[in-house]
């Protein structure tokens, strides 16, 4: 049966009315939705992290007021929780057996009440506000160290003391930095423990280089911790706190010779905390992100009010970055981590992860590393002892030797050396790049790679040392005074070392008589004698009647048991000798004991150098 036209129209009108109502409601909802909610709906989901401001204060009300107001006036967003935790240290109590003026106690109580009242009334709209009012005076060290134990790997602390003032843009910069260098895996590095917003001005290593950065360097990495606006990453801070507890329990001190901060600690003791953290990051090889802005500007400045660090107020150390500066200089733009420069405590540039993996990388590395046309290859055999290797590096730093390369099979030690900026050749990776037989014995691989590196070094007319880690240099000059000008090859008699003069004749001999047959001879020797690289070279030189000399330790260096040297005091290049040497067969405990007696054991219980030695030259 046909439906009348009028009856068919009514349901259609209701349907159109329904659609119109939905459209109007949606339009009204959109018009009245806060802009932040709209931004949130179109913003890609990012990491859900929390930032906690840890504000440390004591008895400076005007400083505290200025600091809190600057934090409150900064630009935050609705996507990140920013909590404020205020730690108020208690005033020092007068001992009962000492009588003090009643007015002093009244002033202290009144000032504490004023500070508490101000903090209680202060409104914080960007997260929770927590006040920790201490019952005793704990000092600056405990204020820092007890302020934070991260609740997760997604919680960050921004620590400020009360005489600081932050830029309105500080949070935007910190957030961008966290997203870039913590959450972006292509720019993450576990060596980074945080970021400082203060202007870099101080080099703690004595006789270190001045901080000189060009205007294009906006962000860089520097080992020194900053106490004026320091962002802390959760894992490194936890690691430090556990390290600190262990060292304190053992009665160890954060002494690091050659550092200005060690003098501070000897004078001020446990009133300060930075020498502990500096010792920790020196052992671990960690770095801190810093900013570099023109015209002495920074995102966080210290007014250097009278307190623990200053006897009287000194005034601001820098100028705050404002929004005008940001608009003119694109402040928040960050460079990929691979483009940033790294600097140590002496403000020498460090190149982390210096692994030479192929022949293509080798020649440029040799040119860059060589000094006085000399290269030293340190062969890290399987039996190489980590404490001995670390001690060797400390002496390289002491005398200013930088023209060395560690050569070894893939290992945690080798990769840690590379991570810290020491040049290394990973034998396994290098062999793979040369498309050699991967199934070869490890010693065959080592001999092949070392022979090839020497070949390239001789082609560049560089003198070549090959040593094991059983030596300590006595000076930076490793060029040998030839007793016989007609001899280019010298081999150690007792200690395993090889020295080749960088002559055209030596280069031709090496290419013709050595490198093409080294592997075959090595394979034969391994089956019969289990020998090493030096013995392979000696066998090949002998077979081809190449003129060479097998010299005793006394010609190149001093034996570790040399009684004449043992009776000497101090270090230095004794009578032109290059090294203190010992046999690779010598017991390691005896070696360490001898080196301690000679004053040449330079590592602590963590196998970290006991001192920082700055040289004005870089790399």
C-alpha positions, 0 to 999 in steps of 0.5 A: 500500500502506498504511503501518503506524501505527507506521512513520508515527509514527517520522518524525514523532517525529524531526521534532518532536525536531529542532524541539525541539533547534533551539528549545533551542539558540536559547534557550541562545544568546540567554541567553548572548549579551552584552547589547551584541550584543543591543542592536546587533541591534536598533539601527538602522544609524547612521553609522560614524564614529570618534572619536580623543582627542588628548591633549597632554602635556609634563611634568605627570605628576599632571595627566596621570594625572587626565586619563587616568583621567577619560577611562577612567571615562567611559561609552562604547558598543560601536558607536563606535570611540574611539581614544586618541592621546597626544602627549608633548612633549620637554623642552628641550635645554640648548645645548652652549655653555651649562653647566647643572647635571647634576641638572637634566638628570637630573630631566628625563630621569627625569620623561620616563621616568616619564610614558612608563612611566605611559602605556605601562602605562595600559590603554585598552579602547575602541579603539587606544592610540597614543603619540607621543613627540617627539624635540624640544620643539615647544611648544603650537602644534605639539602642536595643529596637528600632532596630526591630519590627518583620514583621512576625513570620518567621523573626529573629533578630541577634543583635551584638554590634560593638566590637563583632566578630563572628565565621565563623560557627555562621550562620550554628549553628544559622540556625540549632538551629532555625530549631530544636527548633523553627520549629520542633514541637517536640522540640518547647517550647514557653518559649524559647525567643532566643539564645545567642552565647556568653560564659556563665560566669555570674550569676546575682542572688546574692549568686547564684551557679557558672556556672559548666557544664560538657563537654557533655553539648553542649547546655542548657537553662538559663534565662539570656539574652545575649548581645553579639550575641543574637538571638531573636525569633519574638513573645517573642520580640513583647511581651516584647516591649508591656510589656515595653511600658506599664510599662514605661507609668505607671512609673514602674521601673525594680527593682528585689531585689537580682539581680546584674542587679538592682544595675546596673540600679540604677546606670546607669538608662535608659542608659542600657536595660537589667534590663527591659528584665530581669524583663520581663522574670522573670515575664513570666518564659522564657529561653534562649538557650546557648552554652557550648564549651571546653577551653573557646570557643564561637561562638561570642566573645566580645573584650570589647572595651572602651564604655558604659560598659567599661571605657577602653578596656579589651580585648576578653572574650573568644576564637572563635570557628574555623573550626578545632574545628568544625571538631574535635567536631561535633559542629553543632549536637544538642540534642532534647529539652527533653535532655537539662537542664534548669537553673534559674537566680541563676543557679539552675536547673529547671525542667519544666512541672513537672506534676505528672500524675500517681501513677507510677510517684508519689513515685519517685517524693516524694523521690526526693522532700522530705526534712527532711523526710517531704512533704507538699501538697498544696491543690489548691481548686477552690476558691484559689486566684492566687495572694495568691498562687503566694505570697506563692511561693515567700515565699517558695523561700525566705526561701528555701522550695522545698519539696512541691507539688501543688494538684488541678483540671486542670486549667491554674494556675496549668499548669502555675505552672508546666510550671515554674518548680513547682511540681504539681498533676493534679487531673483529670489526676491522677484520670484517671490513677487510673481508677476511676469514671470520673463522680465523683464530683470534691471534691471527686476527690481531696479527693481521690487523696490527700488521696492516696498521703498521703498513699504513703508518710506515706509508705515512713515514711515521715511526711505529711502536707496538707494545703490550700494556706491560709498560709505563711511559717516563715522558712524552717523547717516544722518538728513539735515538738510534744506536745504529743508523742502519737498523730500522727494526728493534725488538724487546729482549725481555719485554714484548715491544717492537719499534720501527723507524718510519723510513722508506726502506722500512716501509718497503721491507714491511710490505714485501717481507712481512704483511703478505706472509704474517698470517701463515707464519703466525698460524704455524707458530700458534700450532707449535709454540703459541707465540705472539705478534713480536715473535712472528715479526722476529721470525719473518725478519730472520727468514729474510735476513732483514737487519734488526736488533733484539735489545734489552730493556735497559736500551729502551727503558728501565726494568721494574726491578732495576735497583738504580731506578728503585732508589731514585725519587720522583718520576721523569725521563731517566737518562733518555729512557722511554718506559718502565717495563716488565715481563708479561709473565710477571705476576700482576700483584707483584707488578702492582706492588712494585709500581706502588713502591716506585710511585707509579701506581696512579689508579684508585680502588675503582681503577680510576685515575687519582688525579686530573692533569691538564695540558694546554694542548687539546687531543 
